[in-house]
């Protein structure tokens, strides 16, 4: 797997880390549990990270030095693709020919690297865009910067070259075809998921006590990167509108996340907006939370808001519903799939503040309806798990391999030592048997000096 611009080990909600990080890590872990060894190449952003880390049994993260560790954002990274690609190819050259069976690139920058690796290694390239420039530019938040033309050109190149594409939803598949001319026969729709063992209903009072929140307030939470694209300001303005008409309303807005992207230009903009609207005492800010604390955020909230201008899917919406918390979301992108309108939450067309205030008030003022949504939310979220996602990816990989050509990607991988007879292929079966995996991991650690 290639994830150039953000590490799967980074804390979501900081910098460029978000849902894609969760997706890459969780799918890699699930694939490894099925016997498919995964190596994830990402760009090192600190001199303190080791060259290789073990993210879990059968999953290695390779931190590639490409450009300065700090001071680069996604728009600067195309200038570092050459050194990044060179290191990826160098790592492969250390192994016997045929070490990698397939390349899965995440985001267009990784797609550019994967395109070259595919041609050099003669293995299929699977591409997941996660977001698309043409879609983002068609629905920009006020004051936000459009994606550069170089990105859209780069996306078109990768989409034309990829052997298979994985779309999060049918809507994203349609966008790939209509906006980028993708071949519909090479697109597989595989929805992302949630860690259903972690994100499940729990004690709301205990969650609020742990987070230092009042037990009797109505709490609406926003979880994500604080930037115009994610539109946390829409929630703050809608809450202010409700409080303007009813100052006695016992409402609290909980913002969980850190500035990112164009939001870094004014990192305190949301704090300033709350002050300007006169609701500073009604808004609580928390930094990005690790998973064991994030689940408590979802449990503590009466409602989770996802007001984004664009979401290819919206992992936050599924995670929240898995804990039994309904979602109020913008009717954009994959959120129409992630949320069942009127059953597990509400979808709002557009970002008109009176509409958001009305939808917010409707849910908070109808506790019976909100309670009924809780149970349906858990049932709906059960359809989205990382296990299901891994099943879909394995099917896509098998299709990519079968269509790549006999004698190229379909050829058996050459391994030395005791692993040589245990490797099979990706046609739905594990790459290695359980015993082979254990020996393989030990061999990796000895050879590569892997840090656990």
PyMOL commands that set and color helices and strands:
alter all, ss='L'
color gray80, all
select helices_A, chain A and resi 19-33+77-93+108-121+133-138+149-161+170-180+184-186+204-211+228-230+232-245+261-266+269-276+280-282+291-300+315-322+335-338+353-364+367-381+386-402+417-419+434-448
alter helices_A, ss='H'
color red, helices_A
select strands_A, chain A and resi 2-3+38-43+52-56+59-64+102-106+124-128+164-167+187-189+218-223+251-256+283-286+303-306+327-330+345-348
alter strands_A, ss='S'
color yellow, strands_A
deselect
rebuild
show_as cartoon
